[in-house]
Each structure stands twice: as C-alpha cells, then as structure tokens.
Amino acid sequence: MSRRIYLPLVLVLVVVAGAGLALFQPWKAFSDTTVNESLPSASAPMKDGPQGKGNAGMKGEEMKGEESSSEAGMQPKDLAEGRFVSHEHDTTGNARTVRLADGGQVLRLEHLKTSEGPDVRVYLSARSADGAESGLGDGAVELGKLKGNLGNQNYAVPAGTNLSKFRSVVIWCERFSVSFGAADLTPMKR
C-alpha cells in the first residue's frame, strides 16, 4: 500500500475510533459511582425577632419555644413508593417520593444498583414501569443526571409538579433512548 493511501486511511480509523469511544464510553461498563445522600431535611424559615435579624434577638427560653412550635408536625411525609424492575440493564432498589417539611418534594432512590452509562438521567413518567421500557411517553419530567449507579440519592421535584400524574420513575439513557430500569410509584395509604 502506498503512503498516499495508508496515511489518510490511518487518520480516518483514528477519528472513527475516537468518535466510537466518545459515543459509547465503554470504560463505564467497568466502573461504579456510589452516592450515599441522606434524606434532606428542610429547616423551618426563621422568623424576625425583636431586632429584625432572624432569631438573633431572642433569649434562650424564647428560642426553645419558637423552635418547638415551628418544628411541630413538620416531618417529611412519604407520598408513593415502588421497587425497580430491570429493562436494558440489571436494575434493583427502591424509589419513593417524599414531601419535605417546607413543602418541597423529592424523589429518593434507595439501595439503587444499576449500570453506569453515557448520559443517564432520572425521569418521572406517566407510563407504568413496564410501559416505560418502550419510551418515556408524553409529559415526562426530567429530574437530572443520575448521580451514581449505586447507593442512595435525592432528586428535587420541580415546584408545582403534581406527582399524582406520574406512575413511574425511569432510569433513562438519553444517548441511546433506552430504559435501564423503572419503578412503579404506588401511593402510600393514608
């Protein structure tokens, strides 16, 4: 083979190999990212004390009474929960939606175990976990990139999101449009 053909051919192969590595990120098949976050606890908003600087102007006993009255009945509340089922990759663990003391909502993934992948994200879907295997469906809400493929993690649910409209949580690979796994969200009994 002459040099005129060999050099361009090698350059093309290098570019194709580089693009393939960037697209598929095969090293992620051999790595894990563990995340262990605790459930967020929202603190009660500070009220203006006598000097107008939060609780700074309150005395010890006044503070104690203020804290206990503002914290009373303000515990996180589970709204729905479910177990992951596998789709394109083995996926196990639990998902639950939680209303925080300040009224915010989070999706919590617990004991998650799935695969690493390129551009993996967490979604709420109106489809069931089984239905999400073929796609997210209309109105799916992205909660962010998957923080890690192992462990416990929290995702803020956008303000104003009506969680009762969503039937499942989906671990979704954007790059290849596939579900790694999903969990049906069953409302908690009151």
C-alpha positions as CSV (number, residue, x, y, z in Angstrom):
1,M,0.0,0.0,0.0
2,S,1.4,3.4,-0.9
3,R,1.9,6.1,1.7
4,R,-0.7,8.3,0.0
5,I,-3.4,5.8,0.8
6,Y,-2.0,4.4,4.1
7,L,-1.8,7.7,6.0
8,P,-5.3,9.0,5.2
9,L,-6.7,5.6,6.0
10,V,-5.0,5.5,9.4
11,L,-6.3,9.1,10.1
12,V,-9.8,8.0,9.3
13,L,-9.6,5.0,11.5
14,V,-8.3,7.1,14.4
15,V,-11.1,9.6,14.0
16,V,-13.7,6.8,13.8
17,A,-12.3,5.0,16.9
18,G,-12.2,8.3,18.8
19,A,-15.8,9.0,17.9
20,G,-16.9,5.5,18.9
21,L,-15.1,5.8,22.3
22,A,-16.7,9.2,22.9
23,L,-20.2,7.9,22.0
24,F,-20.2,4.5,23.7
25,Q,-17.9,5.2,26.7
26,P,-17.1,1.5,27.1
27,W,-15.0,2.1,30.2
28,K,-18.2,2.8,32.1
29,A,-19.0,-0.9,31.9
30,F,-16.1,-1.5,34.3
31,S,-16.7,1.4,36.7
32,D,-19.1,2.3,39.5
33,T,-20.1,5.5,41.2
34,T,-21.5,5.2,44.7
35,V,-23.6,8.1,46.2
36,N,-24.9,7.9,49.7
37,E,-27.0,11.0,50.5
38,S,-29.3,11.3,53.5
39,L,-32.9,12.5,53.1
40,P,-32.8,16.3,53.0
41,S,-34.4,18.0,56.0
42,A,-35.8,21.4,55.3
43,S,-35.4,23.8,58.2
44,A,-38.3,26.0,59.2
45,P,-37.9,29.6,58.0
46,M,-36.5,31.9,60.6
47,K,-38.9,34.5,61.9
48,D,-37.9,38.0,62.6
49,G,-37.1,38.5,66.3
50,P,-37.2,41.8,68.1
51,Q,-34.2,43.2,66.2
52,G,-35.5,42.0,62.8
53,K,-32.5,39.7,62.3
54,G,-34.0,36.2,62.4
55,N,-33.9,34.7,65.9
56,A,-30.8,36.6,66.9
57,G,-32.6,38.9,69.3
58,M,-34.4,36.1,71.2
59,K,-33.4,34.8,74.6
60,G,-32.7,31.1,75.2
61,E,-36.2,30.2,76.5
62,E,-37.9,32.2,73.8
63,M,-35.8,30.3,71.2
64,K,-36.7,26.9,72.6
65,G,-40.4,27.7,72.4
66,E,-40.0,29.1,68.9
67,E,-38.2,26.1,67.6
68,S,-40.6,23.5,69.1
69,S,-43.7,25.3,67.8
70,S,-42.2,25.7,64.3
71,E,-40.9,22.2,64.1
72,A,-44.1,20.5,65.4
73,G,-45.8,18.5,62.7
74,M,-43.2,19.3,60.1
75,Q,-41.7,15.9,59.4
76,P,-41.1,14.6,55.8
77,K,-44.0,12.5,54.5
78,D,-43.8,9.6,52.1
79,L,-46.2,10.0,49.2
80,A,-45.5,7.0,47.0
81,E,-43.0,4.2,46.6
82,G,-42.0,1.3,44.4
83,R,-39.3,-1.3,43.5
84,F,-37.2,-1.1,40.4
85,V,-37.5,-3.7,37.6
86,S,-34.8,-4.3,35.1
87,H,-35.0,-3.2,31.4
88,E,-31.9,-2.9,29.3
89,H,-29.6,-3.3,32.4
90,D,-30.0,-5.1,35.7
91,T,-31.5,-2.5,38.0
92,T,-32.6,-3.0,41.6
93,G,-33.5,-0.8,44.5
94,N,-36.4,1.3,45.7
95,A,-37.9,4.7,44.7
96,R,-40.1,6.9,46.9
97,T,-41.5,10.4,46.6
98,V,-41.3,12.5,49.7
99,R,-42.9,15.8,50.7
100,L,-40.4,17.7,52.9
101,A,-41.3,19.8,55.9
102,D,-41.0,23.0,53.8
103,G,-43.5,21.7,51.2
104,G,-40.8,20.8,48.7
105,Q,-40.9,17.4,47.0
106,V,-38.0,15.0,46.3
107,L,-37.6,11.7,44.6
108,R,-35.4,9.4,46.7
109,L,-33.6,6.4,45.2
110,E,-32.6,3.9,47.9
111,H,-30.3,0.9,47.6
112,L,-30.0,1.6,43.8
113,K,-27.9,-0.8,41.8
114,T,-27.7,-0.3,38.0
115,S,-25.1,0.1,35.3
116,E,-23.0,3.2,34.5
117,G,-23.7,4.6,31.1
118,P,-23.3,7.7,29.0
119,D,-25.8,10.4,29.7
120,V,-28.1,8.5,32.1
121,R,-30.9,10.6,33.6
122,V,-33.8,10.2,36.1
123,Y,-37.3,10.8,34.9
124,L,-40.9,10.8,36.2
125,S,-43.2,9.2,33.6
126,A,-47.0,8.9,33.2
127,R,-46.4,5.3,31.9
128,S,-46.1,2.3,34.1
129,A,-42.7,0.8,34.7
130,D,-43.4,-1.9,32.1
131,G,-44.7,0.7,29.6
132,A,-41.6,2.9,30.1
133,E,-39.4,0.1,28.6
134,S,-40.6,1.3,25.2
135,G,-40.3,5.0,25.9
136,L,-40.9,7.8,28.4
137,G,-44.3,8.9,27.0
138,D,-45.7,12.4,26.8
139,G,-45.2,14.8,29.7
140,A,-42.3,13.0,31.3
141,V,-40.3,15.2,33.7
142,E,-36.5,15.1,33.9
143,L,-35.1,15.4,37.4
144,G,-31.5,15.4,36.4
145,K,-28.5,13.3,35.6
146,L,-28.1,10.1,37.5
147,K,-25.7,11.0,40.3
148,G,-24.3,7.4,40.7
149,N,-25.2,3.9,39.7
150,L,-25.0,2.6,43.3
151,G,-26.4,3.9,46.6
152,N,-29.0,6.4,48.0
153,Q,-29.7,9.7,46.3
154,N,-32.2,12.5,46.1
155,Y,-33.6,14.5,43.2
156,A,-35.6,17.7,43.7
157,V,-39.0,17.6,42.0
158,P,-39.7,20.9,40.3
159,A,-42.1,23.2,42.2
160,G,-45.7,22.9,41.1
161,T,-45.3,19.3,39.8
162,N,-48.4,17.2,40.5
163,L,-46.8,13.9,41.5
164,S,-50.2,12.1,41.2
165,K,-49.9,12.4,37.4
166,F,-46.8,10.2,37.3
167,R,-46.9,6.4,37.5
168,S,-43.2,5.6,37.5
169,V,-39.6,6.6,37.9
170,V,-37.3,5.7,35.0
171,I,-33.5,5.5,34.8
172,W,-33.1,6.5,31.1
173,C,-30.1,6.7,28.8
174,E,-30.6,9.8,26.6
175,R,-27.8,8.9,24.2
176,F,-29.4,5.5,23.2
177,S,-33.0,6.2,24.2
178,V,-33.3,3.1,26.4
179,S,-34.6,2.5,29.9
180,F,-32.1,0.9,32.2
181,G,-34.9,0.2,34.7
182,A,-38.1,1.7,36.2
183,A,-40.2,1.6,39.3
184,D,-44.0,1.9,39.6
185,L,-44.9,4.6,42.2
186,T,-47.7,3.3,44.4
187,P,-49.4,6.0,46.5
188,M,-49.0,5.4,50.3
189,K,-52.1,4.6,52.2
190,R,-53.2,7.5,54.4
